[in-house]
Amino acid sequence: MLSDAVLFIQPNQVELGQINVPDPGPDEILIRTLYTAVSTGKETRVLEGREHGAEFPLVPGYENVGEIFKAGENVDLATGQLVFYSGSSYTGDYFRCWGGQIAYGLTTPDQVILVPEGTDPKNALYTLVTAIAYHGILRGMVIPGDKVAIVGMGLIGHLAAQCAKVLGGTVIAVDLDPGRLEIARRAGVDYLVDASQGNVENRVKKISEGGVDVAIDATGAAEAVDATARLVYSKPWQPPYPPSGRVVLLGSYTKPVSFFYHPTLFENEPDILPSRYTTFDEMERVVDLIHKKAIKPEVIPAKVYDYKDAPRAYAELKQQNLMRVIFSWHKGD
């Protein structure tokens, strides 16, 4: 069947096109898209031609929520079941970069996350990005009572703050943007630190009474990481010796990350923990948290476009620094 798709024809050129998607094979499913989301960092990088391995023209996107439209004879899933998946396995003559921005996508059952009945499909769109944030919180080994500072209240940082709260942490949100701090407040974050006012380290250490157990950098700015690492408590020189503070690198960094040996590493002796992505079982866990409203994506401002307005949406995304862009598909069918 003919399926509309968002296409990146060449750097900074977005168009709509059509792909003749085949019927599902015996072990495949065809998904009718309801909503897709735009990864503001990753897709912008792809669109600008800065994503390693991407080849134009391509079908972008890896956040898709839809209904099972057709199922192969060996598939034990019902039509109409709401699912999240990261992109169509079939994109015709176009490079698959991950193939999520498509009206009808082809995939296999092991690639979908079943969305619990009654979940708002637009909230289910946050499954992958929440799982990435959740993975970072797990890497930081956050436990009830931990003091957690999260620097950077963009999408991933905000969701990391919500995940840290779910796991019982006391969360300090740090950002330069008062608007993003206000969004964090509405999500239940305990303390807000406006980085534009300076003295972030002193203020965080005053709030946390000496430093946090876990400092998470979600800025994506390599030059910010050392300052984030200084937010953890210093190791005492006399017993009892507590465990080292943990520093989680949750951003996507395009430049080398470095630390000053003194005082950052020498005084604090932190554990440095990179966090690369997520796992399938973590996505299953967070979609359940979203369904139970333990995670609240609805507090995050999102601008919803008809998918046919995709060229305008990507232009406005770069111009307006939007936190979340969502495309609506099959509206009015």
N, C-alpha and C positions, 0 to 999 in steps of 0.2 A: 504494500500500500504506500501511497505517496505521503510523506511526512514532512511538515515544515521543520526547519532547523535554523538556529542562529549560526552564521558562518563568519569566521575571521578570514577574509580573502587575502590580505597582506597586512603588514604592520599598520595599526590604527585605521583599518577599514573594516567596518562591520556591515554585513548584509543579511537578508533573509534568503533562504534557498529551500529546495526540496530534495529529499532523498527517497528513493524507492526501497522501503524497508520490507524484506521478505517476511512471510508468515513464520512463526516459530517452528523449529524442529521438534522432534519428540521430547527432548530434554530442555527446551527453552520456553521462555515466556515473553510476551509482547506487552509492554506497559504503556498505558495512555496517561500522558503527563497532565497533572493538575497544576503544580507549581515547581519552579526551579529558583534557585538562589544564585547570586553572583559572588564568587570568592573575590573580595575587593583587592586583595594583594596578589594572589596567584593569577587570576584572569587578567588583571591589568598588566602584569608582567608578560603574560602570553601575548596579549594584544599589542604591546609595544615591541614585541620581537626579542624579549630578553629571557625567555624560558628555554633552558638548554634542552635540545632534542625535539622541540616543537617545529613542525613544518607546515607552512601555509600552502593552500587554504586548509582550514581545519574547523572542526566542531568542538567548541570549548565546553567547560562546565562539569562539575562533579557533585552537584547537590540537586537531586530530583526526587520529588514525591508524586506518585501516581497510582492508578488502579490497574490491576492485572486485567488486560483486555482479551488476550487469548493465551491459552496454555497448551503446551505439547502433551501428547498422550501419556507420557511417563511422569508428568508433573502432578504432584498432589497438593496443588494450591487452587483455590477457588477464584473464578473471575470476580472482579469487584473488590478483592482484597487490597487494602491500602498498604503500600510499601515505600520504603526509601531505598534508593540505590545511587551509585556514583557515576553512572553513564552507560550509554548504549554500546554494546560490543560491535554494532554494525553502524558505520557512518558512510557507506558507499565509497565514492571516489575521494572523499575528504579525509584528511589525517584525523585520527581519533585522539583528541587532547582533552579530554576524557569522554567526550561525547554526551554530556548531560543536557545540553541546551537543545532538546529535540522533542517534538510532539509525540512521537511513538518510538519507544526504545526497545531494543532486543537485548535480553540478558538471560542468565540462568538462575535457578532458585537459590543457589548458594551465594549469590551476589546481592541478594536483597535482605533488608531488615524489615520484618513484619511490624507494622504500626498498630498498636492496640486500638481496638474499636473505641470511638468517642474522642480520639485525639484530633485536635485542630491540624489539618494538613500543613498549614503555614508554620505551625510550631514544630511539626515533625521535620521540616526542612533543616532544622538546626541540629539534627542527629550527628552528622559528621563533625561539624565545628565544635559542638559541645564535647564530643568524645575526644577530640584532639586536646581540648582544655582539660578534660578529666584525666587523660593520660599524664599530662604534666603535673597535675595535683598528686596522682599516684606515684609519679617519679619522685616528688618531693616528700613522700611518705607522711602526708598530713594526717594527724590523728586528733581526736577531740582535745581541745585545750591548747593546741598549737597556735602561736601567733604567726600570721602569714601576711607578708607585704607583697602586693602585686603591683608592679610598675608598668603602666601602659593599659589604659582602659578602652582600647579598641575592642573589636568583637571577641577575639580569643581571650584577651585579658579579662574582659567583663565576665565571660562564661567561666573562666577559671575561678573568679571570685565567687560566683554562685556555687560552683562545685566544691570549693574549699569550705563554704558555709554548710553544705550538705554533709560534709565529712566532719563537721564539728569544730572547724577552725575559727579563730577570731581574725577578721580580715581587715587590713589597712589598704585602701585603694589609693594609688598615686598616679596623677596625670596632670598635664599642663592645661587641659581643657575643662573648665568648670561645668560645661554641659555634660560631658561624659562622667564626671564625678557625680553629678545629680542623678544620672541614670543608675549609677552604682548604688547610690543611696536608696533609690526606689526598689532596688533588688535586695536590700537588706544588709549591705556592707556595713561593718561596725564603725570604721573611721575613714575619713577622707582627708587626703593631703594634696593641696594644690601646689604642684611643683613650680609654678610660675612665681610663687612667693619666696622661693629660695629655702636654703637650710633644710632640705629634705631629710638628710641623714639625722640631723639633730632632732627634728620633729618626730620622725618615726621611732627613734630610740627613746624619746620621752614618752610617747604613747605606749610603747612596748616594754618600758622599764628596763632598757639596756640593749635592746636588739631583738629581732624576731627569730623564730625557729626556722622559718622558711622564707626565702626571698625569691620571688619569681619575676623574671624579666620577660615581658610580653611586648616590648617596644619594637622589636625588629631592627633596632639601631645598635650596631656593634659598639659604638662609642659610649652607650649608656650602661653597658653590662657591668663594668667595674664599680660604678656608683651603686648599682642594685646590690652587688655582692657585699658592699660595706654595711648593708642594713641588718645583717645577721649579727648575733651577739658575739663578743670576743671570748675566746676560750680562756678560762682562768689559768694561772700558773701554779696554783696550789690545789690539791684535792679538796672536795670531790670534783672529778672532771666530767662534765656533761658531754653528751654526743656533740659532734660538730654541727653547726648550722648548715642548712642545705640551700644551695643556690640552683634554681632550675632555669635553664635557657629554653624558653617557650616561644621565642620569636623566630621568624624566618630571616636569617642574616645573610646579606650579600657580600659583607666585608669580613675580614678576619676579626675574631673576638680575642681580646687580650685583657690581662689583669696585672695591676701593679703588685709586685711581690710584697712590698711593704708600703702601706699597712694592710692592704686587703687580704692577702693570703697569709702573711706571717702572723698578724695579730688575731685574725678570726679563724684561721685554719678551716675554711668551709669545705664541704663536699660540693663539687661542681657537677651538675647532673643535666646533660643535654636531653631534650625530649623531642623525638623525631616525628611522631605521627600518632597513630592509634591502632587498635585491634578490633576485629569483628565483634568479639564478646563485649568489649567496652561500648561499642555502638548499641548493642542490644540492651546494655544496662542503662545507658543514658536516655534511650527512647522511652524506657519505662519510667525514668525519673521525670521526663517531660510530660508523659501521660498523667502521672500522679501529681503534677504541678509542683514538685520539689525544685525543679529547674523551670524558670519562667521566661521564656524567650520573648513573650509579649511586651515586656518592659523595654525591649530594645527597639528604638525607632527604625522602621523599615519603610522604604518607598516602594510601592507596588506599581509595576508597569504592565500593560499588555505586552506580550512577547513581540508583537509586531512593531513595538516602539523600541526594540533593542538598540538600534543605532543611536538613538537619542539618549537612551538610558546609560550606555557606556560612556558617552561624552559627558553627561551630567555627573556621573560617578567620579570622574577625574576632576571636574571643575568644582564640585560642591563638597568633596570629601565625605560622601555619604557613608554611614556606618553599615547599612544593609540594603541591598537591592534585590527585589523579588520579581520574577516574571509570572504572570498568570496565563495559563494555556486553556484552550477549549472553553473559554468563557461564553456562556449563553447557549451551549450545545443543548 
